Amino acid sequence: MVRLALIGTGRMGLIRMRCMQSLPGVTVSHVIDSNADQAGRLATQWGVNHVASTIEEATSLGDIDGFVISTPTGSHMSIIKDIAKHAPGKGIFTEKPVADNPTDIEKAFQIAKDGGNQICCSFQRRFDQTYVTAADAVTTGALGKVHNVNVIFGDHPCPPIEFLVDGGDIFMDLAPHDLDYVFNALSDTASSVYATGCSSDPVLQEKGVLDNALMVVNMKKGAVVTMQMSRSAVFGYDQRCEFFGTSGSAAVTNPKEHDAVIRSIEGSKTARFSHSFPERFDVAFKKELETFKGVILGKGTWPVSEEECKVVQSVADAARRSYEEGRVVNIE
């Protein structure tokens, strides 16, 4: 039985808890959070034996095989340091990004390596069967040479204004998911990026926070990637990606609640898209943690490398800079 400790009791922490509880061969042994009361409530709800406010305290309460970090990005570095110090050799699964910038990402990976720990960074599109199948069409050459990729990311429901103002930068929060996926599918990375956007809410406009953005990414091997992102797709969680090549195309479309189509004199009705990301990527989230379990047991490898984490963050940084400076930013 693989014993996992959950760090963080917010929205993603709850999602990860549900996934871990459903996996065979996994037990959630600890809940760790600086808010002891909140950690205690979550542990009681899910029947977890140990509650702690620090990594050091958690390791004194019972054995842990791996840690699942579901806290804000700014806390990741200190948590990774504490795990490397107090639980050397144990697995580390973390939400993306590992850190706020490529330099700190490299530092975090080095700290983990020095402690004999392995960082497994979450990019759930790598584990979603629809995304995987479309990427396979690219990597096997079924599409010929890919020359254009179109991405649409429509968030739903729109996050609270407070979240967007405090930490919801569209280039840092949304773009990395598809950047990682497209770069991996194309076995390529960016040579330049241009980004623009707008704020649809007066409060966001005053704070300089975008809730709609467009990126044009030129790839080193010649393909062009367009990314359209919005914080509010009122019709449901809208996640699309289409590859166009010399021999064909491959598309990721939106699954619906069901496939029935109702037709009448008034027209046709179909089901809604997924409500939000927990529903859309439920299976992928579980596959991520199943793969993490395999890494801990020495029966598998993690598909996302340190270099890929740094590259994605550097392009997201460049997109932010492009918007702020109103120009194309070249990427080495």
WOWO-V518634 format. One line per field, one symbol per residue. ss: DSSP state (h for helix, s for strand, l for the rest). psi: psi as a letter, one per 40 degrees, with the letter a starting at -180 (. if undefined). burial: I if it has 16 or more other C-alpha atoms within 10 Angstrom, else O. A space follows every 50 residues. Layout:
ss->???
psi->???
burial->???
This chain:
ss->lsssssslllhhhhhhhhhhhhlllssssssslllhhhhhhhhhhhllls ssllhhhhhhhllllsssslllhhhhhhhhhhhhhhllllssssllllll lhhhhhhhhhhhhhlllssssllhhhhlhhhhhhhhhhhllllllsssss ssssllllllhhhhhhhllhhhhlhhhhhhhhhhhhlllsssssssssll lhhhhhhllllssssssssllllssssssslllllllsssssssslllss sslllsllllssssllssssllslllhhhhlhhhhhhhhhhhhhhhllll lllllhhhhhhhhhhhhhhhhhhhhlllssll
psi->hhhihhhhfadddddddddddehiehhhdihhidgddddddddddefhdh hieidddddediihdihhhfiideeddddddddddefieiihhiiiidie idddddddddddddeeihhhhhgedeehdddddddddddeedeahhehhh hhhhihihiiddddddffhddddddddddddddddefiaidiihiiaihe hdddddefhhehihihhhideeihhhhhhiegheeihhhihhhhieeaih hhihiidieihhiadeaihiiiiidaddddfdddddddddddddddefei ihehidddddddddddddddddddefihhih.
burial->OIIIIIIIIIOIIOIIIOIIOOOOOIIIIIIIIOOOOIIIOIIOOOOIOI IIIIIOOIIOOOOIIIIIIIIIIOOIIOIIIIIIIIIIIIIIIIIIIIII IIOOIIOIIIIIOOIOIIIIIIIIIIIIOIIIOIIIIIIOOIIIIIIIII IIIIIIIIOOOOOIOOOIIIIIOIIIIIIIIIIIIIOOIIIIIIIIIOIO OOOIOOOOIIIIIIIIIIIOOOIIIIIIIIIIOOOIIIIIIIIIIOOOII IIOIIIOOOOOOOOOOOOOOOOIIIIOOOIIIOIIIIIIIIIIOIIOOOO OOOIOIOIIIIIIIIIIIIIIIIOOOOIIOIO
